[in-house]
Amino acid sequence: MTEESVATSLAEEIKKATSSACRMLALREHSKKQIRDKLAKKGFAEQTIKSTLAYLIEENWLCENRFCSAFIRSKSNKGQGLLRIEMDLRQQNISQSCIDQALIEEPIDWQKVCEQTLLKKLRTIQVTDNALIMQDFKQKAKLEKFLNYRGFSSDEIKNAIKQCLV
């Protein structure tokens, strides 16, 4: 294989990878890690993936800040708390400074999200008398564990239970 044909095949490979990544980004924002993993799963070489990511970032089609903001909005709307969302973002290799910046840009009342999540949970377990839950230690502990798993702080959980069950 000549040098020219190798360069042409590499250029075609990068074009295919870029096209594939653009289709992914057309649906929703992605992190670099997500795009890298999906392209690797499709069998693209590491050098092709690196070139594709560099191009996408240069053209501002792939932006960690946009991904972070969209992720925070999406997960908070689904009733997840700040602690869980931050953990998920760190698993996507998002820097803490990027997370902090997105949290400034997305002012979310985490206490309100916690209360809404608790109220939704109470509707699903068909509670007729909220005062009974306050007396039933096991049921209250289950609700606290549920909200803790969702990523809310202990203060948010205590305040939500006080607000919604008393």
Sequence and secondary structure as in RCSB ss.txt:
>XXXX:A:sequence
MTEESVATSLAEEIKKATSSACRMLALREHSKKQIRDKLAKKGFAEQTIKSTLAYLIEENWLCENRFCSAFIRSK
SNKGQGLLRIEMDLRQQNISQSCIDQALIEEPIDWQKVCEQTLLKKLRTIQVTDNALIMQDFKQKAKLEKFLNYR
GFSSDEIKNAIKQCLV
>XXXX:A:secstr
  HHHHHHHHHHHHHHHHHHHHHHHHHS   HHHHHHHHHHTT  HHHHHHHHHHHHHTTSS HHHHHHHHHHHH
HHTT  HHHHHHHHHHTT  HHHHHHHHHHS   HHHHHHHHHHHHHHHTT S HHHHHH HHHHHHHHHHHHHT
T  HHHHHHHHHHHH 
